[in-house]
Amino acid sequence: MSDQSLIRLLKIVMSVGICLILLGIYLHNFNATIEAMGVTGIIISAVCVALGMVMSLPTKMYLTFLLVRREEIQKEQHHSLD
């Protein structure tokens, strides 16, 4: 898998994670059905937020690591040309 396709996949996973976080917030704050469910509804919205956090946070860290590494490689190539 090339870096471009890996980065695209990680961005998709991060976007899905952010969407799950927003869904959990929406369910917890604005959905009457979840409110009527009581504790089960709270658990459902909390699971959405937790899964979103799990999907988005490590992905951001890995993408940052990839971008920093790419920048270092470009700097080394630039300095070797001088």
N, CA, C and O atoms as a CHARMM CRD file, in Angstrom:
* protein
*
  328
    1    1 MET  N      0.85000  -1.17800   0.00000 PROA 1      0.00000
    2    1 MET  CA     0.00000   0.00000   0.00000 PROA 1      0.00000
    3    1 MET  C      0.88900   1.23200   0.00000 PROA 1      0.00000
    4    1 MET  O      1.79200   1.35500   0.82800 PROA 1      0.00000
    5    2 SER  N      0.63700   2.12500  -0.91300 PROA 2      0.00000
    6    2 SER  CA     1.45400   3.33600  -1.00700 PROA 2      0.00000
    7    2 SER  C      1.07500   4.32300   0.09400 PROA 2      0.00000
    8    2 SER  O      0.03800   4.19800   0.74500 PROA 2      0.00000
    9    3 ASP  N      1.95400   5.30700   0.27600 PROA 3      0.00000
   10    3 ASP  CA     1.69600   6.31900   1.31000 PROA 3      0.00000
   11    3 ASP  C      0.41900   7.09900   1.01900 PROA 3      0.00000
   12    3 ASP  O     -0.34000   7.41500   1.93600 PROA 3      0.00000
   13    4 GLN  N      0.17800   7.41200  -0.26000 PROA 4      0.00000
   14    4 GLN  CA    -1.01700   8.19000  -0.61700 PROA 4      0.00000
   15    4 GLN  C     -2.29100   7.42700  -0.27900 PROA 4      0.00000
   16    4 GLN  O     -3.23000   8.00200   0.27100 PROA 4      0.00000
   17    5 SER  N     -2.33200   6.14100  -0.60300 PROA 5      0.00000
   18    5 SER  CA    -3.54800   5.36900  -0.31100 PROA 5      0.00000
   19    5 SER  C     -3.69200   5.14800   1.19300 PROA 5      0.00000
   20    5 SER  O     -4.81100   5.12000   1.70700 PROA 5      0.00000
   21    6 LEU  N     -2.57700   4.99100   1.90400 PROA 6      0.00000
   22    6 LEU  CA    -2.63500   4.84300   3.35700 PROA 6      0.00000
   23    6 LEU  C     -3.14200   6.12700   4.00400 PROA 6      0.00000
   24    6 LEU  O     -3.96900   6.08000   4.91500 PROA 6      0.00000
   25    7 ILE  N     -2.65500   7.25900   3.54100 PROA 7      0.00000
   26    7 ILE  CA    -3.10700   8.53800   4.08000 PROA 7      0.00000
   27    7 ILE  C     -4.58800   8.74100   3.79200 PROA 7      0.00000
   28    7 ILE  O     -5.32700   9.21800   4.65300 PROA 7      0.00000
   29    8 ARG  N     -5.02600   8.38500   2.59300 PROA 8      0.00000
   30    8 ARG  CA    -6.44600   8.50700   2.24900 PROA 8      0.00000
   31    8 ARG  C     -7.29800   7.62000   3.17100 PROA 8      0.00000
   32    8 ARG  O     -8.34200   8.05200   3.66000 PROA 8      0.00000
   33    9 LEU  N     -6.84900   6.38600   3.40400 PROA 9      0.00000
   34    9 LEU  CA    -7.57900   5.48100   4.28300 PROA 9      0.00000
   35    9 LEU  C     -7.64500   6.03300   5.70400 PROA 9      0.00000
   36    9 LEU  O     -8.69600   5.97700   6.34400 PROA 9      0.00000
   37   10 LEU  N     -6.54200   6.55900   6.19500 PROA 10     0.00000
   38   10 LEU  CA    -6.51600   7.11500   7.54600 PROA 10     0.00000
   39   10 LEU  C     -7.40600   8.34800   7.66400 PROA 10     0.00000
   40   10 LEU  O     -8.04500   8.55800   8.69500 PROA 10     0.00000
   41   11 LYS  N     -7.44900   9.15800   6.62000 PROA 11     0.00000
   42   11 LYS  CA    -8.34200  10.32200   6.64200 PROA 11     0.00000
   43   11 LYS  C     -9.80100   9.88200   6.66700 PROA 11     0.00000
   44   11 LYS  O    -10.62700  10.50500   7.33200 PROA 11     0.00000
   45   12 ILE  N    -10.11900   8.81800   5.94900 PROA 12     0.00000
   46   12 ILE  CA   -11.49200   8.29300   5.96400 PROA 12     0.00000
   47   12 ILE  C    -11.84300   7.77300   7.34700 PROA 12     0.00000
   48   12 ILE  O    -12.92800   8.04800   7.85800 PROA 12     0.00000
   49   13 VAL  N    -10.92300   7.01600   7.96400 PROA 13     0.00000
   50   13 VAL  CA   -11.17100   6.48500   9.30900 PROA 13     0.00000
   51   13 VAL  C    -11.33800   7.62800  10.29900 PROA 13     0.00000
   52   13 VAL  O    -12.21100   7.57400  11.16600 PROA 13     0.00000
   53   14 MET  N    -10.51300   8.66100  10.18000 PROA 14     0.00000
   54   14 MET  CA   -10.61500   9.81200  11.07200 PROA 14     0.00000
   55   14 MET  C    -11.94500  10.53100  10.87400 PROA 14     0.00000
   56   14 MET  O    -12.57000  10.95400  11.84600 PROA 14     0.00000
   57   15 SER  N    -12.38000  10.67200   9.62600 PROA 15     0.00000
   58   15 SER  CA   -13.66300  11.33000   9.34800 PROA 15     0.00000
   59   15 SER  C    -14.83100  10.54000   9.90800 PROA 15     0.00000
   60   15 SER  O    -15.76400  11.11500  10.46800 PROA 15     0.00000
   61   16 VAL  N    -14.78300   9.22200   9.75800 PROA 16     0.00000
   62   16 VAL  CA   -15.84100   8.38000  10.32100 PROA 16     0.00000
   63   16 VAL  C    -15.84800   8.49300  11.84100 PROA 16     0.00000
   64   16 VAL  O    -16.91300   8.53000  12.45800 PROA 16     0.00000
   65   17 GLY  N    -14.67000   8.54700  12.44300 PROA 17     0.00000
   66   17 GLY  CA   -14.58800   8.70700  13.89500 PROA 17     0.00000
   67   17 GLY  C    -15.19200  10.02000  14.36100 PROA 17     0.00000
   68   17 GLY  O    -15.91500  10.05600  15.35600 PROA 17     0.00000
   69   18 ILE  N    -14.89900  11.09000  13.65000 PROA 18     0.00000
   70   18 ILE  CA   -15.47300  12.39800  14.01000 PROA 18     0.00000
   71   18 ILE  C    -16.98500  12.37300  13.83200 PROA 18     0.00000
   72   18 ILE  O    -17.71400  12.94100  14.64600 PROA 18     0.00000
   73   19 CYS  N    -17.46300  11.71900  12.77500 PROA 19     0.00000
   74   19 CYS  CA   -18.91100  11.59900  12.56500 PROA 19     0.00000
   75   19 CYS  C    -19.56700  10.80600  13.68900 PROA 19     0.00000
   76   19 CYS  O    -20.66800  11.14300  14.12400 PROA 19     0.00000
   77   20 LEU  N    -18.89700   9.75100  14.16300 PROA 20     0.00000
   78   20 LEU  CA   -19.44400   8.98400  15.28400 PROA 20     0.00000
   79   20 LEU  C    -19.50400   9.82500  16.56000 PROA 20     0.00000
   80   20 LEU  O    -20.46200   9.72800  17.32600 PROA 20     0.00000
   81   21 ILE  N    -18.48700  10.64300  16.78300 PROA 21     0.00000
   82   21 ILE  CA   -18.51100  11.52800  17.94900 PROA 21     0.00000
   83   21 ILE  C    -19.69000  12.48600  17.84900 PROA 21     0.00000
   84   21 ILE  O    -20.42900  12.67200  18.81600 PROA 21     0.00000
   85   22 LEU  N    -19.86400  13.09300  16.67900 PROA 22     0.00000
   86   22 LEU  CA   -20.98800  14.02200  16.49400 PROA 22     0.00000
   87   22 LEU  C    -22.32900  13.31700  16.62000 PROA 22     0.00000
   88   22 LEU  O    -23.27700  13.87500  17.17200 PROA 22     0.00000
   89   23 LEU  N    -22.41200  12.08600  16.10700 PROA 23     0.00000
   90   23 LEU  CA   -23.64700  11.30500  16.25500 PROA 23     0.00000
   91   23 LEU  C    -23.95100  11.03500  17.72200 PROA 23     0.00000
   92   23 LEU  O    -25.09500  11.16700  18.15700 PROA 23     0.00000
   93   24 GLY  N    -22.93100  10.65700  18.48500 PROA 24     0.00000
   94   24 GLY  CA   -23.13500  10.41100  19.91400 PROA 24     0.00000
   95   24 GLY  C    -23.59500  11.65400  20.64700 PROA 24     0.00000
   96   24 GLY  O    -24.45800  11.57500  21.52100 PROA 24     0.00000
   97   25 ILE  N    -23.02900  12.80200  20.30300 PROA 25     0.00000
   98   25 ILE  CA   -23.45000  14.06500  20.93300 PROA 25     0.00000
   99   25 ILE  C    -24.88600  14.38500  20.54900 PROA 25     0.00000
  100   25 ILE  O    -25.69000  14.78900  21.38900 PROA 25     0.00000
  101   26 TYR  N    -25.20000  14.20000  19.26900 PROA 26     0.00000
  102   26 TYR  CA   -26.57500  14.44800  18.82300 PROA 26     0.00000
  103   26 TYR  C    -27.54900  13.53400  19.55600 PROA 26     0.00000
  104   26 TYR  O    -28.57200  13.99500  20.06100 PROA 26     0.00000
  105   27 LEU  N    -27.24200  12.25500  19.61700 PROA 27     0.00000
  106   27 LEU  CA   -28.13500  11.31000  20.28100 PROA 27     0.00000
  107   27 LEU  C    -28.32900  11.67000  21.75000 PROA 27     0.00000
  108   27 LEU  O    -29.44000  11.59700  22.27600 PROA 27     0.00000
  109   28 HSD  N    -27.25100  12.05400  22.39800 PROA 28     0.00000
  110   28 HSD  CA   -27.33500  12.35400  23.82800 PROA 28     0.00000
  111   28 HSD  C    -28.10700  13.64300  24.10600 PROA 28     0.00000
  112   28 HSD  O    -28.86300  13.71600  25.07400 PROA 28     0.00000
  113   29 ASN  N    -27.92100  14.64900  23.26900 PROA 29     0.00000
  114   29 ASN  CA   -28.51000  15.95600  23.55700 PROA 29     0.00000
  115   29 ASN  C    -29.85700  16.22100  22.90800 PROA 29     0.00000
  116   29 ASN  O    -30.68100  16.93200  23.48300 PROA 29     0.00000
  117   30 PHE  N    -30.10300  15.67100  21.72400 PROA 30     0.00000
  118   30 PHE  CA   -31.25500  16.11600  20.95500 PROA 30     0.00000
  119   30 PHE  C    -32.25000  15.03300  20.55600 PROA 30     0.00000
  120   30 PHE  O    -33.30000  15.36800  20.00800 PROA 30     0.00000
  121   31 ASN  N    -31.98100  13.76900  20.79600 PROA 31     0.00000
  122   31 ASN  CA   -32.85000  12.70000  20.33900 PROA 31     0.00000
  123   31 ASN  C    -33.76400  12.24500  21.47000 PROA 31     0.00000
  124   31 ASN  O    -33.29600  11.76700  22.50300 PROA 31     0.00000
  125   32 ALA  N    -35.06000  12.39700  21.26800 PROA 32     0.00000
  126   32 ALA  CA   -36.02900  12.04600  22.31000 PROA 32     0.00000
  127   32 ALA  C    -36.11700  10.53000  22.51900 PROA 32     0.00000
  128   32 ALA  O    -36.38300  10.07700  23.63200 PROA 32     0.00000
  129   33 THR  N    -35.89900   9.75400  21.47200 PROA 33     0.00000
  130   33 THR  CA   -35.97200   8.29400  21.60000 PROA 33     0.00000
  131   33 THR  C    -34.87700   7.78100  22.51800 PROA 33     0.00000
  132   33 THR  O    -35.12400   6.92900  23.37100 PROA 33     0.00000
  133   34 ILE  N    -33.68400   8.29100  22.34900 PROA 34     0.00000
  134   34 ILE  CA   -32.56000   7.88000  23.20100 PROA 34     0.00000
  135   34 ILE  C    -32.81900   8.31500  24.63700 PROA 34     0.00000
  136   34 ILE  O    -32.50500   7.59000  25.58100 PROA 34     0.00000
  137   35 GLU  N    -33.39100   9.49900  24.79500 PROA 35     0.00000
  138   35 GLU  CA   -33.71700   9.97900  26.14600 PROA 35     0.00000
  139   35 GLU  C    -34.75300   9.08500  26.80500 PROA 35     0.00000
  140   35 GLU  O    -34.66500   8.80200  28.00000 PROA 35     0.00000
  141   36 ALA  N    -35.73800   8.63800  26.02700 PROA 36     0.00000
  142   36 ALA  CA   -36.78100   7.76700  26.57400 PROA 36     0.00000
  143   36 ALA  C    -36.24700   6.38800  26.93900 PROA 36     0.00000
  144   36 ALA  O    -36.84100   5.69600  27.76600 PROA 36     0.00000
  145   37 MET  N    -35.15000   5.98500  26.34200 PROA 37     0.00000
  146   37 MET  CA   -34.57200   4.66900  26.62500 PROA 37     0.00000
  147   37 MET  C    -33.87500   4.61500  27.97800 PROA 37     0.00000
  148   37 MET  O    -33.61100   3.52900  28.49400 PROA 37     0.00000
  149   38 GLY  N    -33.57900   5.76000  28.55300 PROA 38     0.00000
  150   38 GLY  CA   -32.94200   5.80000  29.86900 PROA 38     0.00000
  151   38 GLY  C    -31.46700   5.44200  29.79300 PROA 38     0.00000
  152   38 GLY  O    -30.71900   5.97100  28.97100 PROA 38     0.00000
  153   39 VAL  N    -31.06900   4.53100  30.67100 PROA 39     0.00000
  154   39 VAL  CA   -29.66200   4.14500  30.77300 PROA 39     0.00000
  155   39 VAL  C    -29.17000   3.51200  29.47300 PROA 39     0.00000
  156   39 VAL  O    -28.03700   3.75700  29.05800 PROA 39     0.00000
  157   40 THR  N    -29.99800   2.71300  28.83700 PROA 40     0.00000
  158   40 THR  CA   -29.61500   2.08500  27.57200 PROA 40     0.00000
  159   40 THR  C    -29.31000   3.14600  26.51700 PROA 40     0.00000
  160   40 THR  O    -28.35600   3.00300  25.75300 PROA 40     0.00000
  161   41 GLY  N    -30.10100   4.19300  26.47300 PROA 41     0.00000
  162   41 GLY  CA   -29.85900   5.28500  25.53500 PROA 41     0.00000
  163   41 GLY  C    -28.54500   5.99900  25.81500 PROA 41     0.00000
  164   41 GLY  O    -27.81300   6.36200  24.89500 PROA 41     0.00000
  165   42 ILE  N    -28.25600   6.19400  27.09900 PROA 42     0.00000
  166   42 ILE  CA   -26.99300   6.82700  27.47000 PROA 42     0.00000
  167   42 ILE  C    -25.82500   5.95200  27.03900 PROA 42     0.00000
  168   42 ILE  O    -24.81400   6.45300  26.54600 PROA 42     0.00000
  169   43 ILE  N    -25.96600   4.65400  27.22300 PROA 43     0.00000
  170   43 ILE  CA   -24.90400   3.72600  26.82000 PROA 43     0.00000
  171   43 ILE  C    -24.70900   3.76800  25.30600 PROA 43     0.00000
  172   43 ILE  O    -23.57200   3.75800  24.83400 PROA 43     0.00000
  173   44 ILE  N    -25.79000   3.81500  24.54600 PROA 44     0.00000
  174   44 ILE  CA   -25.68700   3.86500  23.08200 PROA 44     0.00000
  175   44 ILE  C    -24.94900   5.12000  22.63900 PROA 44     0.00000
  176   44 ILE  O    -24.05300   5.05500  21.79700 PROA 44     0.00000
  177   45 SER  N    -25.32900   6.26700  23.20800 PROA 45     0.00000
  178   45 SER  CA   -24.65000   7.50900  22.80400 PROA 45     0.00000
  179   45 SER  C    -23.19900   7.51100  23.27100 PROA 45     0.00000
  180   45 SER  O    -22.32800   8.02600  22.57000 PROA 45     0.00000
  181   46 ALA  N    -22.92800   6.94500  24.44000 PROA 46     0.00000
  182   46 ALA  CA   -21.54900   6.89200  24.93600 PROA 46     0.00000
  183   46 ALA  C    -20.68400   5.96800  24.08000 PROA 46     0.00000
  184   46 ALA  O    -19.50600   6.25000  23.85600 PROA 46     0.00000
  185   47 VAL  N    -21.26400   4.86800  23.60400 PROA 47     0.00000
  186   47 VAL  CA   -20.51400   3.95600  22.73400 PROA 47     0.00000
  187   47 VAL  C    -20.16600   4.64400  21.41800 PROA 47     0.00000
  188   47 VAL  O    -19.06600   4.46200  20.89700 PROA 47     0.00000
  189   48 CYS  N    -21.08800   5.42800  20.87900 PROA 48     0.00000
  190   48 CYS  CA   -20.80200   6.17200  19.64900 PROA 48     0.00000
  191   48 CYS  C    -19.62900   7.12300  19.85300 PROA 48     0.00000
  192   48 CYS  O    -18.72300   7.18200  19.02200 PROA 48     0.00000
  193   49 VAL  N    -19.64300   7.85900  20.94500 PROA 49     0.00000
  194   49 VAL  CA   -18.55800   8.80500  21.22800 PROA 49     0.00000
  195   49 VAL  C    -17.24900   8.05100  21.45900 PROA 49     0.00000
  196   49 VAL  O    -16.20400   8.46200  20.95500 PROA 49     0.00000
  197   50 ALA  N    -17.29500   6.95400  22.21600 PROA 50     0.00000
  198   50 ALA  CA   -16.07600   6.19600  22.51500 PROA 50     0.00000
  199   50 ALA  C    -15.47000   5.60000  21.24600 PROA 50     0.00000
  200   50 ALA  O    -14.25800   5.68100  21.04700 PROA 50     0.00000
  201   51 LEU  N    -16.28900   5.00900  20.39600 PROA 51     0.00000
  202   51 LEU  CA   -15.77200   4.45600  19.14800 PROA 51     0.00000
  203   51 LEU  C    -15.20100   5.55200  18.25100 PROA 51     0.00000
  204   51 LEU  O    -14.18100   5.35900  17.59000 PROA 51     0.00000
  205   52 GLY  N    -15.86900   6.69900  18.23900 PROA 52     0.00000
  206   52 GLY  CA   -15.35600   7.82400  17.46200 PROA 52     0.00000
  207   52 GLY  C    -14.00100   8.28300  17.96000 PROA 52     0.00000
  208   52 GLY  O    -13.11800   8.59000  17.16000 PROA 52     0.00000
  209   53 MET  N    -13.82500   8.33300  19.27400 PROA 53     0.00000
  210   53 MET  CA   -12.52900   8.71500  19.84600 PROA 53     0.00000
  211   53 MET  C    -11.45900   7.69000  19.49100 PROA 53     0.00000
  212   53 MET  O    -10.34100   8.05300  19.12700 PROA 53     0.00000
  213   54 VAL  N    -11.80100   6.41700  19.59800 PROA 54     0.00000
  214   54 VAL  CA   -10.84700   5.35500  19.28900 PROA 54     0.00000
  215   54 VAL  C    -10.42900   5.42400  17.82900 PROA 54     0.00000
  216   54 VAL  O     -9.26700   5.17900  17.50400 PROA 54     0.00000
  217   55 MET  N    -11.36300   5.75400  16.94900 PROA 55     0.00000
  218   55 MET  CA   -11.05400   5.80700  15.52300 PROA 55     0.00000
  219   55 MET  C    -10.30600   7.07700  15.12800 PROA 55     0.00000
  220   55 MET  O     -9.48100   7.04600  14.21500 PROA 55     0.00000
  221   56 SER  N    -10.57800   8.18100  15.79400 PROA 56     0.00000
  222   56 SER  CA   -10.00300   9.44200  15.32700 PROA 56     0.00000
  223   56 SER  C     -8.66400   9.79200  15.96700 PROA 56     0.00000
  224   56 SER  O     -7.79200  10.32400  15.27900 PROA 56     0.00000
  225   57 LEU  N     -8.46800   9.52200  17.23200 PROA 57     0.00000
  226   57 LEU  CA    -7.25200   9.99000  17.90400 PROA 57     0.00000
  227   57 LEU  C     -5.97800   9.31000  17.41300 PROA 57     0.00000
  228   57 LEU  O     -5.04700  10.01900  17.03000 PROA 57     0.00000
  229   58 PRO  N     -5.87800   7.98700  17.39900 PROA 58     0.00000
  230   58 PRO  CA    -4.62700   7.38100  16.91100 PROA 58     0.00000
  231   58 PRO  C     -4.36100   7.71000  15.44500 PROA 58     0.00000
  232   58 PRO  O     -3.20800   7.82200  15.02800 PROA 58     0.00000
  233   59 THR  N     -5.41600   7.86200  14.67800 PROA 59     0.00000
  234   59 THR  CA    -5.25800   8.18800  13.26500 PROA 59     0.00000
  235   59 THR  C     -4.59500   9.55200  13.10700 PROA 59     0.00000
  236   59 THR  O     -3.70600   9.71300  12.27100 PROA 59     0.00000
  237   60 LYS  N     -5.01400  10.52500  13.89300 PROA 60     0.00000
  238   60 LYS  CA    -4.41400  11.86100  13.83900 PROA 60     0.00000
  239   60 LYS  C     -2.93000  11.79900  14.20000 PROA 60     0.00000
  240   60 LYS  O     -2.10000  12.44400  13.55900 PROA 60     0.00000
  241   61 MET  N     -2.60800  11.02500  15.22000 PROA 61     0.00000
  242   61 MET  CA    -1.21900  10.91000  15.64100 PROA 61     0.00000
  243   61 MET  C     -0.37100  10.26900  14.53600 PROA 61     0.00000
  244   61 MET  O      0.74100  10.72500  14.26900 PROA 61     0.00000
  245   62 TYR  N     -0.88200   9.22900  13.90100 PROA 62     0.00000
  246   62 TYR  CA    -0.13800   8.54700  12.85100 PROA 62     0.00000
  247   62 TYR  C      0.02800   9.44700  11.62600 PROA 62     0.00000
  248   62 TYR  O      1.10400   9.49900  11.03000 PROA 62     0.00000
  249   63 LEU  N     -1.04700  10.15900  11.25200 PROA 63     0.00000
  250   63 LEU  CA    -0.94000  11.08400  10.12300 PROA 63     0.00000
  251   63 LEU  C      0.08900  12.17900  10.40100 PROA 63     0.00000
  252   63 LEU  O      0.86000  12.54200   9.51300 PROA 63     0.00000
  253   64 THR  N      0.10600  12.70200  11.61300 PROA 64     0.00000
  254   64 THR  CA     1.08500  13.71500  11.98300 PROA 64     0.00000
  255   64 THR  C      2.49300  13.14800  11.87500 PROA 64     0.00000
  256   64 THR  O      3.39500  13.81800  11.37100 PROA 64     0.00000
  257   65 PHE  N      2.69000  11.92000  12.34500 PROA 65     0.00000
  258   65 PHE  CA     3.99000  11.27300  12.25400 PROA 65     0.00000
  259   65 PHE  C      4.42000  11.11300  10.79300 PROA 65     0.00000
  260   65 PHE  O      5.57300  11.37900  10.45600 PROA 65     0.00000
  261   66 LEU  N      3.49900  10.68200   9.92700 PROA 66     0.00000
  262   66 LEU  CA     3.81900  10.51900   8.50800 PROA 66     0.00000
  263   66 LEU  C      4.20000  11.84400   7.86300 PROA 66     0.00000
  264   66 LEU  O      5.16500  11.91500   7.10100 PROA 66     0.00000
  265   67 LEU  N      3.44700  12.88700   8.16800 PROA 67     0.00000
  266   67 LEU  CA     3.71800  14.19400   7.56400 PROA 67     0.00000
  267   67 LEU  C      5.04100  14.77800   8.04700 PROA 67     0.00000
  268   67 LEU  O      5.76500  15.38900   7.26100 PROA 67     0.00000
  269   68 VAL  N      5.36700  14.60300   9.32000 PROA 68     0.00000
  270   68 VAL  CA     6.64400  15.08900   9.84900 PROA 68     0.00000
  271   68 VAL  C      7.79400  14.32600   9.20600 PROA 68     0.00000
  272   68 VAL  O      8.81100  14.91500   8.84000 PROA 68     0.00000
  273   69 ARG  N      7.63100  13.02100   9.07100 PROA 69     0.00000
  274   69 ARG  CA     8.67800  12.20000   8.44800 PROA 69     0.00000
  275   69 ARG  C      8.88600  12.60600   6.98400 PROA 69     0.00000
  276   69 ARG  O     10.01800  12.69300   6.50800 PROA 69     0.00000
  277   70 ARG  N      7.78500  12.84900   6.28600 PROA 70     0.00000
  278   70 ARG  CA     7.88200  13.28100   4.88600 PROA 70     0.00000
  279   70 ARG  C      8.59900  14.63200   4.78000 PROA 70     0.00000
  280   70 ARG  O      9.41200  14.83600   3.87800 PROA 70     0.00000
  281   71 GLU  N      8.29800  15.55000   5.70100 PROA 71     0.00000
  282   71 GLU  CA     8.94700  16.86200   5.69600 PROA 71     0.00000
  283   71 GLU  C     10.44500  16.73000   5.95800 PROA 71     0.00000
  284   71 GLU  O     11.24400  17.42300   5.32800 PROA 71     0.00000
  285   72 GLU  N     10.83800  15.84100   6.88900 PROA 72     0.00000
  286   72 GLU  CA    12.25600  15.63500   7.17100 PROA 72     0.00000
  287   72 GLU  C     12.98600  15.07500   5.95000 PROA 72     0.00000
  288   72 GLU  O     14.10900  15.48200   5.65300 PROA 72     0.00000
  289   73 ILE  N     12.35200  14.15000   5.25300 PROA 73     0.00000
  290   73 ILE  CA    12.95600  13.57800   4.05200 PROA 73     0.00000
  291   73 ILE  C     13.13900  14.65100   2.98400 PROA 73     0.00000
  292   73 ILE  O     14.17400  14.69700   2.31900 PROA 73     0.00000
  293   74 GLN  N     12.13600  15.51400   2.81800 PROA 74     0.00000
  294   74 GLN  CA    12.24600  16.58900   1.83500 PROA 74     0.00000
  295   74 GLN  C     13.35200  17.57300   2.20600 PROA 74     0.00000
  296   74 GLN  O     14.06100  18.06300   1.32700 PROA 74     0.00000
  297   75 LYS  N     13.50800  17.86900   3.49600 PROA 75     0.00000
  298   75 LYS  CA    14.57700  18.76600   3.93800 PROA 75     0.00000
  299   75 LYS  C     15.94100  18.14900   3.67000 PROA 75     0.00000
  300   75 LYS  O     16.85800  18.84000   3.22800 PROA 75     0.00000
  301   76 GLU  N     16.08400  16.84200   3.93600 PROA 76     0.00000
  302   76 GLU  CA    17.35500  16.16200   3.67500 PROA 76     0.00000
  303   76 GLU  C     17.68700  16.19100   2.19300 PROA 76     0.00000
  304   76 GLU  O     18.83600  16.42000   1.81800 PROA 76     0.00000
  305   77 GLN  N     16.68700  15.95900   1.34700 PROA 77     0.00000
  306   77 GLN  CA    16.91400  15.99000  -0.09200 PROA 77     0.00000
  307   77 GLN  C     17.28500  17.40200  -0.55600 PROA 77     0.00000
  308   77 GLN  O     18.12800  17.57200  -1.43700 PROA 77     0.00000
  309   78 HSD  N     16.65900  18.39400   0.03600 PROA 78     0.00000
  310   78 HSD  CA    16.95500  19.77800  -0.32700 PROA 78     0.00000
  311   78 HSD  C     18.38700  20.15000   0.08600 PROA 78     0.00000
  312   78 HSD  O     19.10300  20.81800  -0.66100 PROA 78     0.00000
  313   79 HSD  N     18.79600  19.70700   1.29100 PROA 79     0.00000
  314   79 HSD  CA    20.14200  20.02000   1.76400 PROA 79     0.00000
  315   79 HSD  C     21.20700  19.25100   0.98500 PROA 79     0.00000
  316   79 HSD  O     22.32600  19.74000   0.82300 PROA 79     0.00000
  317   80 SER  N     20.88100  18.08400   0.51300 PROA 80     0.00000
  318   80 SER  CA    21.85800  17.31100  -0.26600 PROA 80     0.00000
  319   80 SER  C     22.07400  17.91500  -1.65400 PROA 80     0.00000
  320   80 SER  O     23.11600  17.70700  -2.27600 PROA 80     0.00000
  321   81 LEU  N     21.07700  18.66400  -2.13200 PROA 81     0.00000
  322   81 LEU  CA    21.22500  19.31600  -3.44000 PROA 81     0.00000
  323   81 LEU  C     22.09100  20.55800  -3.36400 PROA 81     0.00000
  324   81 LEU  O     22.68200  20.96500  -4.36400 PROA 81     0.00000
  325   82 ASP  N     22.17300  21.17100  -2.17600 PROA 82     0.00000
  326   82 ASP  CA    22.94700  22.42000  -2.02200 PROA 82     0.00000
  327   82 ASP  C     24.41600  22.19700  -2.01900 PROA 82     0.00000
  328   82 ASP  O     25.18500  23.15000  -1.89800 PROA 82     0.00000
